């Protein structure tokens, strides 16, 4: 199928933005709700979820009935796409921590069951969202089945998941406590699954719609302006509670829709690095905390040679190292397992 390169661009921007948020916060301190990085920290992951639902619709919808063979093929491909790097990062995090892990939590992480049972028990920054993603994959065949054969059920199911999203937004999550105090609630996959469903529905309803690039760019500018300048202050919990969450969710969906329908392609010197960043976004997202830990160890060990290395120097080293290492991880590790996922004759590709 034709690759949606504009979605690669957005996926790459999201991964890079989350990496920058972590590195900047680990270097200079936390961000608040009125900062761009604070907003990217939350809604960069939301964009991942929307793009995931949209991309899976684009790749699988026409070819998935779903039948037993379809399900085996789908989950085989997902397992080979997600688990090898997840395992690598999990073991690397444990080794770098120097602590003996809880065996139960390790088992849940290695099997992916932590996303269903203990979604806040993970070993590396950001892995909670991978647990959520694994839960969403269990929903995906149900979405396909309902929208193909039981459209009224799909409508009811969509309203149900949106209602759950509103329940977390206005009831379960409260602005009177920080997001770190409510981390278990925020990272609950039921608090996020509507975003994945929304991406799926964007694909279902807009895949045949053609929109002029001029209109798309205008809408994109409005969405970005709303995302950057909409007034929200204090702890970043204020980005995911009340009306604020609906505003930022809407702007995230609009941004994804605009990149989805945009037909403009950048010149090669811009297109190629952005495409790489999008393709390697999973590596960038999972590898960057490991790179940060390694740079911390290296700087402490060799501080005698660089006693005056400023914080910004460490930050720059970590960014460059992450991009280089992610390139090799994607090319020589991820791609190997992705090819195994395509090896089945029954695999939709």
C-alpha positions as CSV (number, residue, x, y, z in Angstrom):
1,X,0.0,0.0,0.0
2,X,1.1,3.6,-0.5
3,X,2.9,4.9,2.5
4,X,1.4,7.9,4.3
5,X,4.6,9.9,4.5
6,X,2.9,12.9,6.1
7,X,1.9,10.7,9.0
8,X,5.6,9.7,9.3
9,X,6.4,13.4,9.6
10,X,4.0,13.9,12.4
11,X,5.0,10.7,14.2
12,X,8.6,11.8,14.0
13,X,7.7,15.2,15.4
14,X,5.8,13.6,18.3
15,X,8.7,11.3,19.2
16,X,11.3,14.0,18.9
17,X,9.1,16.4,21.0
18,X,8.7,13.8,23.8
19,X,12.4,13.1,23.8
20,X,13.1,16.9,24.0
21,X,10.6,17.2,26.9
22,X,12.3,14.5,28.9
23,X,15.8,15.7,28.2
24,X,14.9,19.3,29.0
25,X,13.0,18.4,32.2
26,X,15.7,16.1,33.3
27,X,18.2,18.9,32.7
28,X,16.5,22.1,33.8
29,X,13.4,21.0,35.8
30,X,9.7,20.3,35.2
31,X,7.4,22.2,32.9
32,X,4.0,23.6,33.6
33,X,0.7,23.6,31.7
34,X,1.4,26.9,30.0
35,X,4.6,25.7,28.4
36,X,4.8,24.2,24.9
37,X,7.0,21.3,26.3
38,X,4.4,20.6,29.0
39,X,1.7,20.3,26.3
40,X,3.9,18.1,24.0
41,X,4.6,15.8,27.0
42,X,0.9,14.9,27.3
43,X,-0.4,15.3,23.8
44,X,2.6,14.0,21.9
45,X,1.6,10.6,23.3
46,X,-2.1,11.3,22.4
47,X,-1.0,12.0,18.8
48,X,0.8,8.6,18.8
49,X,-2.5,6.9,19.8
50,X,-4.6,8.7,17.2
51,X,-2.0,7.9,14.5
52,X,-1.9,4.3,15.6
53,X,-5.7,3.8,15.2
54,X,-5.6,5.7,11.8
55,X,-2.6,3.7,10.5
56,X,-4.0,0.3,11.5
57,X,-7.3,1.2,9.8
58,X,-5.5,2.2,6.6
59,X,-3.4,-1.0,6.5
60,X,-5.8,-3.6,7.7
61,X,-9.4,-2.6,7.3
62,X,-10.0,-3.7,3.7
63,X,-8.2,-7.0,4.2
64,X,-9.4,-8.0,7.6
65,X,-12.7,-9.9,7.8
66,X,-11.7,-10.6,10.6
67,X,-11.1,-14.4,10.5
68,X,-8.9,-16.7,12.6
69,X,-6.1,-16.4,10.0
70,X,-6.5,-12.6,10.0
71,X,-6.2,-12.4,13.8
72,X,-3.2,-14.7,13.9
73,X,-1.5,-12.7,11.2
74,X,-2.3,-9.3,12.8
75,X,-1.2,-10.3,16.3
76,X,2.0,-12.0,15.0
77,X,2.9,-8.8,13.2
78,X,2.2,-6.6,16.2
79,X,4.2,-8.9,18.6
80,X,7.2,-8.8,16.3
81,X,6.9,-5.0,15.9
82,X,6.6,-4.2,19.6
83,X,8.1,-6.8,21.8
84,X,11.8,-7.2,20.7
85,X,12.7,-3.6,21.3
86,X,10.5,-3.5,24.4
87,X,12.4,-6.5,25.8
88,X,15.7,-4.9,24.9
89,X,14.9,-1.6,26.7
90,X,13.4,-3.4,29.7
91,X,16.5,-5.5,30.3
92,X,18.8,-2.5,29.6
93,X,16.8,-0.4,32.2
94,X,17.1,-3.1,34.8
95,X,20.9,-3.5,34.3
96,X,21.4,0.3,34.5
97,X,19.3,0.5,37.6
98,X,21.4,-2.0,39.4
99,X,18.4,-3.3,41.2
100,X,16.8,-6.7,41.3
101,X,13.4,-6.4,39.6
102,X,10.1,-7.6,41.1
103,X,9.6,-10.9,39.3
104,X,5.8,-10.4,38.9
105,X,6.3,-7.0,37.3
106,X,9.1,-8.4,35.1
107,X,6.8,-11.2,33.9
108,X,4.0,-8.8,33.2
109,X,6.3,-6.5,31.2
110,X,7.9,-9.3,29.1
111,X,4.5,-10.7,28.3
112,X,2.8,-7.3,27.7
113,X,0.2,-8.1,30.3
114,X,1.2,-5.1,32.4
115,X,-0.9,-2.9,30.1
116,X,-4.0,-4.9,31.1
117,X,-3.2,-5.4,34.8
118,X,-0.5,-3.1,36.2
119,X,-0.1,-0.4,33.6
120,X,2.0,1.8,35.9
121,X,4.5,-0.9,36.7
122,X,7.2,-0.6,34.0
123,X,11.0,-0.2,34.0
124,X,11.8,2.7,31.6
125,X,10.3,6.1,31.0
126,X,7.4,6.1,28.5
127,X,6.8,2.4,28.5
128,X,3.4,2.9,30.1
129,X,2.1,4.0,26.7
130,X,3.3,0.8,25.0
131,X,1.3,-1.1,27.6
132,X,-1.7,1.0,26.6
133,X,-1.0,0.4,22.9
134,X,-1.0,-3.4,23.5
135,X,-4.5,-3.1,25.1
136,X,-5.7,-1.1,22.0
137,X,-4.6,-3.9,19.7
138,X,-7.0,-6.1,21.5
139,X,-9.8,-3.6,20.7
140,X,-8.8,-3.2,17.0
141,X,-10.4,-6.5,15.6
142,X,-13.6,-5.7,17.5
143,X,-13.7,-2.2,15.9
144,X,-13.2,-3.9,12.4
145,X,-15.9,-6.5,13.1
146,X,-18.4,-4.0,14.4
147,X,-18.0,-1.4,11.7
148,X,-18.2,-4.0,9.0
149,X,-21.1,-6.2,10.3
150,X,-22.7,-4.5,13.2
151,X,-22.7,-0.7,12.6
152,X,-25.3,0.1,15.3
153,X,-23.1,-1.7,17.8
154,X,-20.1,0.3,16.6
155,X,-22.1,3.5,17.2
156,X,-23.0,2.4,20.8
157,X,-19.4,1.2,21.5
158,X,-18.0,4.5,20.3
159,X,-20.3,6.5,22.5
160,X,-19.4,4.2,25.4
161,X,-15.7,4.8,25.0
162,X,-16.2,8.5,24.6
163,X,-18.3,8.4,27.8
164,X,-15.5,6.7,29.6
165,X,-13.1,9.4,28.3
166,X,-15.4,12.1,29.7
167,X,-15.7,10.2,33.0
168,X,-11.9,10.3,33.5
169,X,-11.8,13.9,32.3
170,X,-14.4,15.3,34.6
171,X,-14.6,12.8,37.5
172,X,-11.7,10.4,38.0
173,X,-9.0,13.0,37.3
174,X,-9.1,16.1,39.5
175,X,-7.2,19.4,39.1
176,X,-6.8,19.6,42.9
177,X,-4.0,17.0,42.7
178,X,-0.9,16.8,40.5
179,X,-0.6,14.4,37.6
180,X,2.1,12.5,39.4
181,X,-0.2,11.9,42.3
182,X,-2.8,10.5,39.9
183,X,-0.4,8.7,37.6
184,X,-2.1,5.3,38.0
185,X,-5.4,6.8,36.9
186,X,-4.0,8.9,34.1
187,X,-2.1,5.9,32.6
188,X,-5.1,3.6,32.7
189,X,-5.7,2.4,29.1
190,X,-9.4,3.0,29.5
191,X,-8.5,6.7,29.9
192,X,-6.7,6.7,26.5
193,X,-8.5,4.1,24.3
194,X,-10.9,6.8,22.9
195,X,-8.0,8.4,21.2
196,X,-7.1,5.2,19.4
197,X,-10.8,4.7,18.5
198,X,-10.9,8.3,17.2
199,X,-7.9,7.6,14.9
200,X,-9.7,4.5,13.6
201,X,-12.9,6.5,12.9
202,X,-10.9,9.3,11.2
203,X,-9.7,6.7,8.8
204,X,-13.2,5.2,8.4
205,X,-15.0,8.4,7.6
206,X,-12.3,10.6,5.9
207,X,-10.3,8.1,3.8
208,X,-12.1,9.0,0.6
209,X,-12.4,12.7,1.3
210,X,-10.3,15.1,-0.8
211,X,-9.5,18.6,0.7
212,X,-7.5,21.4,-0.9
213,X,-4.1,21.9,0.6
214,X,-4.9,25.6,1.2
215,X,-7.9,24.6,3.4
216,X,-5.8,22.0,5.3
217,X,-3.0,24.4,6.0
218,X,-5.5,27.0,7.3
219,X,-7.1,24.5,9.6
220,X,-3.6,23.3,10.7
221,X,-2.6,26.8,11.6
222,X,-5.7,27.2,13.7
223,X,-5.2,23.9,15.4
224,X,-1.5,24.7,16.2
225,X,-2.4,28.1,17.5
226,X,-5.1,26.6,19.7
227,X,-2.6,24.0,21.0
228,X,0.2,26.5,21.7
229,X,-1.7,29.5,23.0
230,X,-4.9,28.2,24.6
231,X,-4.8,29.5,28.3
232,X,-4.0,26.7,30.7
233,X,-1.7,27.2,33.7
234,X,-0.4,25.3,36.8
235,X,0.4,21.6,36.9
236,X,0.0,19.7,33.7
237,X,-2.9,17.9,35.2
238,X,-4.8,21.0,34.0
239,X,-4.2,19.9,30.4
240,X,-6.1,16.6,30.9
241,X,-9.0,17.6,33.1
242,X,-12.3,19.5,32.4
243,X,-12.9,21.5,29.3
244,X,-9.2,22.0,28.8
245,X,-8.8,18.4,27.9
246,X,-11.6,18.6,25.3
247,X,-9.9,21.6,23.7
248,X,-6.5,20.0,23.5
249,X,-7.9,16.7,22.3
250,X,-9.8,18.5,19.5
251,X,-6.7,20.3,18.5
252,X,-4.7,17.0,18.5
253,X,-7.3,15.4,16.3
254,X,-7.3,18.3,13.9
255,X,-3.5,18.2,13.6
256,X,-3.6,14.5,12.8
257,X,-6.4,15.0,10.3
258,X,-4.5,17.8,8.5
259,X,-1.3,15.7,8.2
260,X,-3.4,12.8,7.0
261,X,-5.2,14.7,4.2
262,X,-2.3,16.9,3.2
263,X,-0.9,15.9,-0.2
264,X,2.1,18.2,-0.2
265,X,5.5,16.5,-0.1
266,X,8.6,18.2,1.1
267,X,11.8,18.4,-1.0
268,X,14.1,15.4,-0.6
269,X,16.6,17.2,1.7
270,X,13.7,17.7,4.2
271,X,11.6,14.7,3.3
272,X,14.3,12.1,3.9
273,X,15.3,13.1,7.5
274,X,11.7,13.6,8.5
275,X,10.8,10.2,7.0
276,X,13.6,8.5,8.9
277,X,12.6,10.2,12.1
278,X,9.0,8.9,11.6
279,X,10.1,5.4,10.7
280,X,12.5,5.3,13.7
281,X,10.1,7.0,16.1
282,X,9.6,3.8,18.1
283,X,13.3,3.6,18.6
284,X,13.6,7.3,19.5
285,X,10.8,7.0,21.9
286,X,12.0,3.9,23.8
287,X,15.8,4.3,23.5
288,X,16.2,7.9,24.6
289,X,15.8,7.2,28.4
290,X,18.5,4.5,28.0
291,X,20.8,7.0,26.2
292,X,20.2,9.5,29.0
293,X,21.2,7.0,31.6
294,X,24.4,6.0,29.7
295,X,25.4,9.7,29.2
296,X,24.9,10.2,32.9
297,X,27.3,7.3,33.7
298,X,29.8,8.5,31.1
299,X,29.9,12.1,32.3
300,X,30.4,11.0,35.9
301,X,33.2,8.6,34.9
302,X,35.0,11.0,32.7
303,X,34.2,14.3,34.5
304,X,37.9,14.6,35.2
305,X,38.5,15.3,31.5
306,X,35.4,17.6,31.1
307,X,35.1,19.2,34.5
308,X,33.3,22.3,33.1
309,X,30.9,20.6,30.8
310,X,27.6,22.7,31.1
311,X,24.2,21.2,31.4
312,X,23.5,22.2,27.8
313,X,26.5,20.3,26.6
314,X,25.2,17.1,28.2
315,X,21.8,17.8,26.6
316,X,23.2,18.2,23.1
317,X,25.3,15.0,23.5
318,X,22.2,13.1,24.5
319,X,20.1,14.4,21.6
320,X,22.8,13.6,19.0
321,X,23.6,10.2,20.6
322,X,19.9,9.2,20.6
323,X,19.4,10.0,17.0
324,X,22.5,8.1,15.9
325,X,21.7,5.1,18.1
326,X,18.1,5.1,17.1
327,X,19.2,5.0,13.4
328,X,21.2,1.8,14.0
329,X,18.5,0.2,16.2
330,X,15.9,0.8,13.6
331,X,18.0,-0.4,10.6
332,X,19.6,-3.4,12.2
333,X,17.3,-4.5,15.0
334,X,13.7,-3.3,14.4
335,X,13.7,-4.0,10.6
336,X,14.9,-7.6,11.1
337,X,11.8,-8.4,13.2
338,X,9.5,-6.4,11.0
339,X,10.6,-8.6,8.1
340,X,9.8,-11.7,10.2
341,X,6.4,-10.2,10.7
342,X,5.9,-10.0,6.9
343,X,7.1,-13.5,6.3
344,X,3.7,-15.2,6.7
345,X,1.8,-15.5,3.4
346,X,-1.4,-14.7,5.2
347,X,0.0,-11.4,6.5
348,X,-1.7,-8.3,5.2
349,X,1.1,-5.8,4.6
